[in-house]
Amino acid sequence: MGVVPRLLLMAAGVAVIVLGVVVLFFWHQRVLELTGGARFIWGAALRGFEAAVLYGGSWLVVRGWNARRSGPV
């Protein structure tokens, strides 16, 4: 894999993490204002979305970084 695709993968991973943090920051305030079962459900959804953002972003960064040592993709 060439240098440009690797850099694009790493940049996309960082962008996913940063944009996810910004979105989650604003979403978190709305979840805190809820009460009862709705707060639990939306809180669980928030945690799932956090996990997906961190996993997806880090996967892209690691894939871009490790592509320099791997063969054809």
C-alpha positions as CSV (number, residue, x, y, z in Angstrom):
1,M,0.0,0.0,0.0
2,G,1.3,3.4,-0.9
3,V,2.0,6.4,1.3
4,V,-1.1,8.4,0.3
5,P,-3.7,5.6,1.1
6,R,-1.9,5.0,4.4
7,L,-2.1,8.6,5.4
8,L,-5.7,8.9,4.3
9,L,-6.6,5.9,6.5
10,M,-4.8,7.4,9.5
11,A,-6.4,10.8,8.9
12,A,-9.8,9.3,8.5
13,G,-9.4,7.4,11.8
14,V,-8.4,10.6,13.6
15,A,-11.3,12.5,12.1
16,V,-13.8,9.8,13.1
17,I,-12.5,9.9,16.7
18,V,-12.5,13.7,16.9
19,L,-15.9,14.2,15.3
20,G,-17.3,11.4,17.4
21,V,-16.0,13.1,20.6
22,V,-17.6,16.4,19.5
23,V,-21.0,14.8,18.7
24,L,-20.9,12.8,21.9
25,F,-20.1,15.9,24.0
26,F,-23.2,17.6,22.8
27,W,-25.4,14.5,23.0
28,H,-24.2,13.8,26.6
29,Q,-25.9,16.9,27.8
30,R,-29.3,15.8,26.4
31,V,-28.9,12.4,28.0
32,L,-28.2,14.0,31.4
33,E,-31.5,16.0,31.2
34,L,-33.6,12.8,30.8
35,T,-35.0,10.8,33.7
36,G,-36.1,7.3,34.4
37,G,-36.0,4.6,31.8
38,A,-35.3,6.9,28.9
39,R,-32.1,8.0,30.6
40,F,-31.0,4.4,30.9
41,I,-31.8,3.5,27.3
42,W,-30.2,6.6,25.8
43,G,-27.3,6.2,28.2
44,A,-26.7,2.7,27.0
45,A,-27.0,3.9,23.3
46,L,-24.5,6.6,24.1
47,R,-22.0,4.1,25.5
48,G,-22.4,1.8,22.5
49,F,-21.9,4.7,20.1
50,E,-18.7,5.7,22.1
51,A,-17.4,2.2,21.8
52,A,-18.1,2.1,18.0
53,V,-16.4,5.5,17.4
54,L,-13.3,4.6,19.4
55,Y,-13.1,1.1,17.9
56,G,-13.7,2.3,14.3
57,G,-11.4,5.2,14.5
58,S,-8.6,3.3,16.1
59,W,-9.0,0.4,13.6
60,L,-8.5,2.9,10.7
61,V,-5.4,4.4,12.3
62,V,-3.9,1.0,13.1
63,R,-4.7,-0.3,9.6
64,G,-3.1,2.7,8.0
65,W,0.0,2.5,10.3
66,N,0.5,-1.3,9.8
67,A,-0.1,-1.2,6.1
68,R,3.5,-0.2,5.5
69,R,4.6,-3.7,6.7
70,S,1.9,-5.8,5.0
71,G,1.7,-7.1,1.5
72,P,-0.9,-6.3,-1.0
73,V,-4.4,-5.6,0.4
